[in-house]
Amino acid sequence: MARILPFTVDPHRETRDLMPWLITGRLEPEEQARVEAHLAACEACSLELAGERALAGEVAELPIATGIGWAAMRDRLDTAARQASFVPAPPPVRRRFTMAQIGAMLAAQAALLAAAVTITLRVEAPIAPYHALGAAPAAVAGNAIIVFRPDARESDISRLLKANDVRLVDGPTAANAYVLHIPDAARAPTLDRLRSNAAVVLAEPLDTAALR
Amino acid sequence: MSDGSVAHRQTAEIGNAATPEDLRLFAGVCARELDAFEALYRLYHPRLARFLLNLLHRPQMVEEVLNDTLFVVWERSDTFRGASKLSTWIFAIAYRKAMKALRRLDEPVEDREADARPSDGDAPDAPFGRHRTQEALLAALAKLSPDHRTVVDLTYFHEMGYREIAAIMDCPVDTVKTRMFHARRHLRRLMDGELADWL
């Protein structure tokens, strides 16, 4: 049996309280019916709803930048696994890397990556050093590079990458480029599709074979 | 192995209450599959990063809290009982971790930069502001308390219902509605000059 509950408080107040979730479609059916019935009869609340929709749209559109942190998480898991496998727990001296060393390695990797990108884009020279130094254990190797428009939305980027079965491997670099892994067989058509997207400034293969 | 059966039970209990993809990956996490965890990490990272950046307003803390959160997901996957959506459970962990990190700062929870931000010609947020309205909105959001910002962001960006938000913030549903009401009133008052452009 459908439960139709009457307003238990001031209908204007309840309508205004529930308005945000009416906009996002997250009200229960009976709540929605009650609120919509009130809105149909109340001009003040309808005006308020129009303003609220605008606010909701602006908040949802706010571009808030995010980074990619899987490498840091992977380090942490490795550290935890090492600590769990040593009995007794190793003293700090036995740690394989200090934070400073890790920082230096990451910085060196980032610098090499930036250099590799520059070479690929401007000189089209072989970039073998990237493969030697950029290959972390068990990490997926990147085979393409992409630059998004500065105003591209995270949700669009995410959707685009998912739709093309592409994964982010590294970045952003100093030039705001990201390294991608694309299944080898589909790389050329995938890059063509990425390039044709309005959010993409540049999408290029990242190894020498593809440049020939 | 009990891990697998836990994941199976969770999947069965939650049914269509969560997207199949994150539950499928979580089943792998319960079975200690690193690939599944990496995929789950990548799936949640953008949403959590946005949520935490909005809540904390300190980019340098976001990565730490985010990784703390997902580390708990990996280490304590057995504590997810399927009573809520997986996303609710993960966001609740993130919220608790973020509030704890804010308390550790030993400073008022309110954003100290809030007063200075709107008058700065080039605030740190400036690159995000495609339009004047967005810049004004970011400044207005910065003036809200973290709790109010959280409710606004979970409602309008993450599109969560008030019951789910109450579960994440561990508070009564009426508190969520009240926080949202006050947050909207503050935002619209602070955005007064911009409203004409919207309507």
Interface residues (C-beta under 8 A of the other chain):
Chain A: R16 D17 L18 P20 W21 I23 T24 G25 R26 L27 A50 G51 E52 A54 L55 A56 E58 V59 A60 E61 L62 P63 I64 A65 T66 G67 I68 G69 W70 A72 M73 R74 R76 L77 A80 P150 D151 E154 S158 R167 L168
Chain B: L34 E38 Y41 R42 H45 P46 A49 R50 L53 N54 V62 E63 L66 N67 L70 F71 W74 E75 P127 F128 R130 T133 Q134 L137 L138 L141 V152 D153 T155 Y156 F157 E159 M160 G161 Y162 K177 T178 M180 F181 R184 L187 R188 M191 L195 W198 L199
